[in-house]
Amino acid sequence: MNFEENQVPEAILDKLTKVCTCRSITRKTIKEAILNGAHTFPEVKEATRAGTGACGG
């Protein structure tokens, strides 16, 4: 795999980037929910539990 020294492949970023820190929901989890039919924030929230932690989203 070739990539510039300062670039991290998107697949790795998806696994590492936390979208919801309270529930440790990653960008990958959000993308999977969307691919599985969650198209609104309430649907993504229900599918992933993102935004339901102590911070309230």
mmCIF file as gemmi writes it, N, C-alpha and C atoms, coordinates in Angstrom:
data_model
loop_
_atom_site.group_PDB
_atom_site.id
_atom_site.type_symbol
_atom_site.label_atom_id
_atom_site.label_alt_id
_atom_site.label_comp_id
_atom_site.label_asym_id
_atom_site.label_entity_id
_atom_site.label_seq_id
_atom_site.pdbx_PDB_ins_code
_atom_site.Cartn_x
_atom_site.Cartn_y
_atom_site.Cartn_z
_atom_site.occupancy
_atom_site.B_iso_or_equiv
_atom_site.pdbx_formal_charge
_atom_site.auth_seq_id
_atom_site.auth_asym_id
_atom_site.pdbx_PDB_model_num
ATOM 1 N N . MET Axp A 1 ? 0.853 -1.176 0 1 0 ? 1 A 1
ATOM 2 C CA . MET Axp A 1 ? 0 0 0 1 0 ? 1 A 1
ATOM 3 C C . MET Axp A 1 ? 0.893 1.23 0 1 0 ? 1 A 1
ATOM 4 N N . ASN Axp A 2 ? 0.684 2.118 -0.947 1 0 ? 2 A 1
ATOM 5 C CA . ASN Axp A 2 ? 1.466 3.34 -1.029 1 0 ? 2 A 1
ATOM 6 C C . ASN Axp A 2 ? 0.615 4.529 -0.616 1 0 ? 2 A 1
ATOM 7 N N . PHE Axp A 3 ? 1.107 5.304 0.304 1 0 ? 3 A 1
ATOM 8 C CA . PHE Axp A 3 ? 0.487 6.571 0.654 1 0 ? 3 A 1
ATOM 9 C C . PHE Axp A 3 ? 1.553 7.482 1.227 1 0 ? 3 A 1
ATOM 10 N N . GLU Axp A 4 ? 1.273 8.76 1.105 1 0 ? 4 A 1
ATOM 11 C CA . GLU Axp A 4 ? 2.255 9.729 1.578 1 0 ? 4 A 1
ATOM 12 C C . GLU Axp A 4 ? 2.448 9.581 3.079 1 0 ? 4 A 1
ATOM 13 N N . GLU Axp A 5 ? 3.613 9.979 3.532 1 0 ? 5 A 1
ATOM 14 C CA . GLU Axp A 5 ? 3.98 9.816 4.935 1 0 ? 5 A 1
ATOM 15 C C . GLU Axp A 5 ? 2.973 10.446 5.895 1 0 ? 5 A 1
ATOM 16 N N . ASN Axp A 6 ? 2.395 11.583 5.528 1 0 ? 6 A 1
ATOM 17 C CA . ASN Axp A 6 ? 1.489 12.285 6.438 1 0 ? 6 A 1
ATOM 18 C C . ASN Axp A 6 ? 0.019 11.934 6.203 1 0 ? 6 A 1
ATOM 19 N N . GLN Axp A 7 ? -0.273 10.946 5.36 1 0 ? 7 A 1
ATOM 20 C CA . GLN Axp A 7 ? -1.652 10.568 5.096 1 0 ? 7 A 1
ATOM 21 C C . GLN Axp A 7 ? -1.951 9.207 5.711 1 0 ? 7 A 1
ATOM 22 N N . VAL Axp A 8 ? -3.077 9.114 6.363 1 0 ? 8 A 1
ATOM 23 C CA . VAL Axp A 8 ? -3.533 7.852 6.921 1 0 ? 8 A 1
ATOM 24 C C . VAL Axp A 8 ? -4.684 7.369 6.054 1 0 ? 8 A 1
ATOM 25 N N . PRO Axp A 9 ? -4.68 6.114 5.636 1 0 ? 9 A 1
ATOM 26 C CA . PRO Axp A 9 ? -5.766 5.607 4.803 1 0 ? 9 A 1
ATOM 27 C C . PRO Axp A 9 ? -7.131 5.779 5.481 1 0 ? 9 A 1
ATOM 28 N N . GLU Axp A 10 ? -8.139 6.084 4.675 1 0 ? 10 A 1
ATOM 29 C CA . GLU Axp A 10 ? -9.477 6.352 5.195 1 0 ? 10 A 1
ATOM 30 C C . GLU Axp A 10 ? -10.025 5.188 6.014 1 0 ? 10 A 1
ATOM 31 N N . ALA Axp A 11 ? -9.771 3.963 5.605 1 0 ? 11 A 1
ATOM 32 C CA . ALA Axp A 11 ? -10.281 2.802 6.342 1 0 ? 11 A 1
ATOM 33 C C . ALA Axp A 11 ? -9.737 2.766 7.766 1 0 ? 11 A 1
ATOM 34 N N . ILE Axp A 12 ? -8.489 3.16 7.932 1 0 ? 12 A 1
ATOM 35 C CA . ILE Axp A 12 ? -7.903 3.198 9.274 1 0 ? 12 A 1
ATOM 36 C C . ILE Axp A 12 ? -8.505 4.348 10.067 1 0 ? 12 A 1
ATOM 37 N N . LEU Axp A 13 ? -8.645 5.516 9.432 1 0 ? 13 A 1
ATOM 38 C CA . LEU Axp A 13 ? -9.27 6.653 10.111 1 0 ? 13 A 1
ATOM 39 C C . LEU Axp A 13 ? -10.683 6.316 10.561 1 0 ? 13 A 1
ATOM 40 N N . ASP Axp A 14 ? -11.43 5.597 9.718 1 0 ? 14 A 1
ATOM 41 C CA . ASP Axp A 14 ? -12.798 5.221 10.067 1 0 ? 14 A 1
ATOM 42 C C . ASP Axp A 14 ? -12.841 4.397 11.346 1 0 ? 14 A 1
ATOM 43 N N . LYS Axp A 15 ? -11.868 3.519 11.515 1 0 ? 15 A 1
ATOM 44 C CA . LYS Axp A 15 ? -11.832 2.663 12.702 1 0 ? 15 A 1
ATOM 45 C C . LYS Axp A 15 ? -11.374 3.415 13.943 1 0 ? 15 A 1
ATOM 46 N N . LEU Axp A 16 ? -10.539 4.435 13.75 1 0 ? 16 A 1
ATOM 47 C CA . LEU Axp A 16 ? -9.944 5.142 14.883 1 0 ? 16 A 1
ATOM 48 C C . LEU Axp A 16 ? -10.681 6.404 15.303 1 0 ? 16 A 1
ATOM 49 N N . THR Axp A 17 ? -11.379 7.046 14.37 1 0 ? 17 A 1
ATOM 50 C CA . THR Axp A 17 ? -12.005 8.331 14.655 1 0 ? 17 A 1
ATOM 51 C C . THR Axp A 17 ? -13.293 8.138 15.438 1 0 ? 17 A 1
ATOM 52 N N . LYS Axp A 18 ? -13.328 8.672 16.653 1 0 ? 18 A 1
ATOM 53 C CA . LYS Axp A 18 ? -14.52 8.597 17.493 1 0 ? 18 A 1
ATOM 54 C C . LYS Axp A 18 ? -15.456 9.743 17.131 1 0 ? 18 A 1
ATOM 55 N N . VAL Axp A 19 ? -16.69 9.391 16.794 1 0 ? 19 A 1
ATOM 56 C CA . VAL Axp A 19 ? -17.717 10.384 16.495 1 0 ? 19 A 1
ATOM 57 C C . VAL Axp A 19 ? -18.471 10.705 17.78 1 0 ? 19 A 1
ATOM 58 N N . CYS Axp A 20 ? -18.67 9.698 18.593 1 0 ? 20 A 1
ATOM 59 C CA . CYS Axp A 20 ? -19.354 9.846 19.879 1 0 ? 20 A 1
ATOM 60 C C . CYS Axp A 20 ? -18.419 9.287 20.947 1 0 ? 20 A 1
ATOM 61 N N . THR Axp A 21 ? -17.792 10.175 21.704 1 0 ? 21 A 1
ATOM 62 C CA . THR Axp A 21 ? -16.815 9.714 22.683 1 0 ? 21 A 1
ATOM 63 C C . THR Axp A 21 ? -17.461 9.061 23.896 1 0 ? 21 A 1
ATOM 64 N N . CYS Axp A 22 ? -18.671 9.473 24.251 1 0 ? 22 A 1
ATOM 65 C CA . CYS Axp A 22 ? -19.339 8.877 25.417 1 0 ? 22 A 1
ATOM 66 C C . CYS Axp A 22 ? -19.589 7.385 25.218 1 0 ? 22 A 1
ATOM 67 N N . ARG Axp A 23 ? -19.95 7.013 24.004 1 0 ? 23 A 1
ATOM 68 C CA . ARG Axp A 23 ? -20.278 5.615 23.686 1 0 ? 23 A 1
ATOM 69 C C . ARG Axp A 23 ? -19.196 4.94 22.843 1 0 ? 23 A 1
ATOM 70 N N . SER Axp A 24 ? -18.092 5.649 22.595 1 0 ? 24 A 1
ATOM 71 C CA . SER Axp A 24 ? -16.985 5.136 21.771 1 0 ? 24 A 1
ATOM 72 C C . SER Axp A 24 ? -17.45 4.656 20.398 1 0 ? 24 A 1
ATOM 73 N N . ILE Axp A 25 ? -18.328 5.43 19.772 1 0 ? 25 A 1
ATOM 74 C CA . ILE Axp A 25 ? -18.839 5.102 18.446 1 0 ? 25 A 1
ATOM 75 C C . ILE Axp A 25 ? -17.873 5.669 17.409 1 0 ? 25 A 1
ATOM 76 N N . THR Axp A 26 ? -17.421 4.811 16.509 1 0 ? 26 A 1
ATOM 77 C CA . THR Axp A 26 ? -16.466 5.239 15.491 1 0 ? 26 A 1
ATOM 78 C C . THR Axp A 26 ? -17.172 5.695 14.22 1 0 ? 26 A 1
ATOM 79 N N . ARG Axp A 27 ? -16.403 6.374 13.395 1 0 ? 27 A 1
ATOM 80 C CA . ARG Axp A 27 ? -16.892 6.806 12.084 1 0 ? 27 A 1
ATOM 81 C C . ARG Axp A 27 ? -17.307 5.588 11.256 1 0 ? 27 A 1
ATOM 82 N N . LYS Axp A 28 ? -16.596 4.489 11.406 1 0 ? 28 A 1
ATOM 83 C CA . LYS Axp A 28 ? -16.926 3.24 10.7 1 0 ? 28 A 1
ATOM 84 C C . LYS Axp A 28 ? -18.322 2.759 11.092 1 0 ? 28 A 1
ATOM 85 N N . THR Axp A 29 ? -18.644 2.812 12.365 1 0 ? 29 A 1
ATOM 86 C CA . THR Axp A 29 ? -19.957 2.375 12.844 1 0 ? 29 A 1
ATOM 87 C C . THR Axp A 29 ? -21.064 3.243 12.267 1 0 ? 29 A 1
ATOM 88 N N . ILE Axp A 30 ? -20.834 4.551 12.203 1 0 ? 30 A 1
ATOM 89 C CA . ILE Axp A 30 ? -21.823 5.471 11.633 1 0 ? 30 A 1
ATOM 90 C C . ILE Axp A 30 ? -22.027 5.164 10.151 1 0 ? 30 A 1
ATOM 91 N N . LYS Axp A 31 ? -20.931 4.98 9.418 1 0 ? 31 A 1
ATOM 92 C CA . LYS Axp A 31 ? -21.031 4.667 7.992 1 0 ? 31 A 1
ATOM 93 C C . LYS Axp A 31 ? -21.785 3.361 7.763 1 0 ? 31 A 1
ATOM 94 N N . GLU Axp A 32 ? -21.523 2.358 8.592 1 0 ? 32 A 1
ATOM 95 C CA . GLU Axp A 32 ? -22.218 1.076 8.457 1 0 ? 32 A 1
ATOM 96 C C . GLU Axp A 32 ? -23.715 1.236 8.701 1 0 ? 32 A 1
ATOM 97 N N . ALA Axp A 33 ? -24.086 2.049 9.683 1 0 ? 33 A 1
ATOM 98 C CA . ALA Axp A 33 ? -25.503 2.287 9.964 1 0 ? 33 A 1
ATOM 99 C C . ALA Axp A 33 ? -26.183 2.934 8.761 1 0 ? 33 A 1
ATOM 100 N N . ILE Axp A 34 ? -25.51 3.885 8.137 1 0 ? 34 A 1
ATOM 101 C CA . ILE Axp A 34 ? -26.065 4.559 6.959 1 0 ? 34 A 1
ATOM 102 C C . ILE Axp A 34 ? -26.201 3.571 5.802 1 0 ? 34 A 1
ATOM 103 N N . LEU Axp A 35 ? -25.187 2.748 5.593 1 0 ? 35 A 1
ATOM 104 C CA . LEU Axp A 35 ? -25.252 1.739 4.529 1 0 ? 35 A 1
ATOM 105 C C . LEU Axp A 35 ? -26.365 0.721 4.775 1 0 ? 35 A 1
ATOM 106 N N . ASN Axp A 36 ? -26.706 0.517 6.043 1 0 ? 36 A 1
ATOM 107 C CA . ASN Axp A 36 ? -27.759 -0.431 6.4 1 0 ? 36 A 1
ATOM 108 C C . ASN Axp A 36 ? -29.136 0.211 6.487 1 0 ? 36 A 1
ATOM 109 N N . GLY Axp A 37 ? -29.266 1.466 6.032 1 0 ? 37 A 1
ATOM 110 C CA . GLY Axp A 37 ? -30.584 2.076 5.911 1 0 ? 37 A 1
ATOM 111 C C . GLY Axp A 37 ? -30.918 3.212 6.851 1 0 ? 37 A 1
ATOM 112 N N . ALA Axp A 38 ? -30.023 3.577 7.753 1 0 ? 38 A 1
ATOM 113 C CA . ALA Axp A 38 ? -30.273 4.715 8.644 1 0 ? 38 A 1
ATOM 114 C C . ALA Axp A 38 ? -29.926 5.993 7.879 1 0 ? 38 A 1
ATOM 115 N N . HIS Axp A 39 ? -30.936 6.812 7.58 1 0 ? 39 A 1
ATOM 116 C CA . HIS Axp A 39 ? -30.698 7.991 6.742 1 0 ? 39 A 1
ATOM 117 C C . HIS Axp A 39 ? -30.92 9.317 7.458 1 0 ? 39 A 1
ATOM 118 N N . THR Axp A 40 ? -31.435 9.287 8.666 1 0 ? 40 A 1
ATOM 119 C CA . THR Axp A 40 ? -31.621 10.514 9.437 1 0 ? 40 A 1
ATOM 120 C C . THR Axp A 40 ? -30.843 10.376 10.74 1 0 ? 40 A 1
ATOM 121 N N . PHE Axp A 41 ? -30.623 11.519 11.409 1 0 ? 41 A 1
ATOM 122 C CA . PHE Axp A 41 ? -29.908 11.44 12.684 1 0 ? 41 A 1
ATOM 123 C C . PHE Axp A 41 ? -30.639 10.55 13.682 1 0 ? 41 A 1
ATOM 124 N N . PRO Axp A 42 ? -31.972 10.677 13.829 1 0 ? 42 A 1
ATOM 125 C CA . PRO Axp A 42 ? -32.651 9.772 14.766 1 0 ? 42 A 1
ATOM 126 C C . PRO Axp A 42 ? -32.46 8.288 14.413 1 0 ? 42 A 1
ATOM 127 N N . GLU Axp A 43 ? -32.429 7.968 13.128 1 0 ? 43 A 1
ATOM 128 C CA . GLU Axp A 43 ? -32.218 6.575 12.718 1 0 ? 43 A 1
ATOM 129 C C . GLU Axp A 43 ? -30.792 6.115 13.026 1 0 ? 43 A 1
ATOM 130 N N . VAL Axp A 44 ? -29.816 6.983 12.767 1 0 ? 44 A 1
ATOM 131 C CA . VAL Axp A 44 ? -28.421 6.652 13.076 1 0 ? 44 A 1
ATOM 132 C C . VAL Axp A 44 ? -28.257 6.511 14.584 1 0 ? 44 A 1
ATOM 133 N N . LYS Axp A 45 ? -28.872 7.4 15.321 1 0 ? 45 A 1
ATOM 134 C CA . LYS Axp A 45 ? -28.815 7.368 16.783 1 0 ? 45 A 1
ATOM 135 C C . LYS Axp A 45 ? -29.394 6.059 17.319 1 0 ? 45 A 1
ATOM 136 N N . GLU Axp A 46 ? -30.53 5.654 16.77 1 0 ? 46 A 1
ATOM 137 C CA . GLU Axp A 46 ? -31.161 4.404 17.203 1 0 ? 46 A 1
ATOM 138 C C . GLU Axp A 46 ? -30.306 3.192 16.837 1 0 ? 46 A 1
ATOM 139 N N . ALA Axp A 47 ? -29.725 3.213 15.658 1 0 ? 47 A 1
ATOM 140 C CA . ALA Axp A 47 ? -28.936 2.078 15.183 1 0 ? 47 A 1
ATOM 141 C C . ALA Axp A 47 ? -27.598 1.936 15.898 1 0 ? 47 A 1
ATOM 142 N N . THR Axp A 48 ? -27.023 3.064 16.335 1 0 ? 48 A 1
ATOM 143 C CA . THR Axp A 48 ? -25.66 3.032 16.87 1 0 ? 48 A 1
ATOM 144 C C . THR Axp A 48 ? -25.549 3.404 18.344 1 0 ? 48 A 1
ATOM 145 N N . ARG Axp A 49 ? -26.565 4.032 18.893 1 0 ? 49 A 1
ATOM 146 C CA . ARG Axp A 49 ? -26.58 4.58 20.255 1 0 ? 49 A 1
ATOM 147 C C . ARG Axp A 49 ? -25.719 5.842 20.364 1 0 ? 49 A 1
ATOM 148 N N . ALA Axp A 50 ? -25.245 6.368 19.236 1 0 ? 50 A 1
ATOM 149 C CA . ALA Axp A 50 ? -24.496 7.628 19.24 1 0 ? 50 A 1
ATOM 150 C C . ALA Axp A 50 ? -25.41 8.742 19.727 1 0 ? 50 A 1
ATOM 151 N N . GLY Axp A 51 ? -24.892 9.601 20.558 1 0 ? 51 A 1
ATOM 152 C CA . GLY Axp A 51 ? -25.676 10.723 21.063 1 0 ? 51 A 1
ATOM 153 C C . GLY Axp A 51 ? -26.572 10.377 22.23 1 0 ? 51 A 1
ATOM 154 N N . THR Axp A 52 ? -26.412 9.177 22.787 1 0 ? 52 A 1
ATOM 155 C CA . THR Axp A 52 ? -27.267 8.776 23.906 1 0 ? 52 A 1
ATOM 156 C C . THR Axp A 52 ? -26.493 8.659 25.213 1 0 ? 52 A 1
ATOM 157 N N . GLY Axp A 53 ? -25.254 9.099 25.196 1 0 ? 53 A 1
ATOM 158 C CA . GLY Axp A 53 ? -24.412 9.012 26.389 1 0 ? 53 A 1
ATOM 159 C C . GLY Axp A 53 ? -24.62 10.196 27.319 1 0 ? 53 A 1
ATOM 160 N N . ALA Axp A 54 ? -23.694 10.376 28.212 1 0 ? 54 A 1
ATOM 161 C CA . ALA Axp A 54 ? -23.778 11.418 29.232 1 0 ? 54 A 1
ATOM 162 C C . ALA Axp A 54 ? -23.856 12.826 28.646 1 0 ? 54 A 1
ATOM 163 N N . CYS Axp A 55 ? -23.246 13.049 27.487 1 0 ? 55 A 1
ATOM 164 C CA . CYS Axp A 55 ? -23.243 14.391 26.897 1 0 ? 55 A 1
ATOM 165 C C . CYS Axp A 55 ? -24.571 14.718 26.224 1 0 ? 55 A 1
ATOM 166 N N . GLY Axp A 56 ? -25.346 13.691 25.884 1 0 ? 56 A 1
ATOM 167 C CA . GLY Axp A 56 ? -26.642 13.919 25.252 1 0 ? 56 A 1
ATOM 168 C C . GLY Axp A 56 ? -26.568 14.226 23.776 1 0 ? 56 A 1
ATOM 169 N N . GLY Axp A 57 ? -25.404 14.053 23.193 1 0 ? 57 A 1
ATOM 170 C CA . GLY Axp A 57 ? -25.252 14.226 21.751 1 0 ? 57 A 1
ATOM 171 C C . GLY Axp A 57 ? -25.119 15.627 21.362 1 0 ? 57 A 1
